[in-house]
Amino acid sequence: MLDPKQFEDLVQRLSSSMPKGLQMLHEDINRNVRASVESGLARLDLVTREEFDVQSAVLARSRAKIAALEAQVAALEQALAAGRPDSH
């Protein structure tokens, strides 16, 4: 999800961009902005950085295994073709 520091910065920027007349209500605005952003983020289908990194590693290992298996199949096909007389 969103880094807490980034989240704090976002809330601070949004609340500080309010017109000066509303600065008196800064605390209330800050609370409402935070609740709105948290609600919006909660509705998104997000994964944590850790989950993303784990899945990226799994994908990299899978790709490596597929490449090795493709090479093995190609070698077996070549050996099979070399062992058969050509039917042309």
Stockholm file with secondary structure:
# STOCKHOLM 1.0

chainA/1-88         MLDPKQFEDLVQRLSSSMPKGLQMLHEDINRNVRASVESGLARLDLVTREEFDVQSAVLARSRAKIAALEAQVAALEQALAAGRPDSH
#=GR chainA/1-88 SS CCCHHHHHHHHHHHHHTSCGGGGGGHHHHHHHHHHHHHHHHHHSCCCCHHHHHHHHHHHHHHHHHHHHHHHHHHHHHHHHHHHSCCCC
#=GC SS_cons        CCCHHHHHHHHHHHHHTSCGGGGGGHHHHHHHHHHHHHHHHHHSCCCCHHHHHHHHHHHHHHHHHHHHHHHHHHHHHHHHHHHSCCCC
//
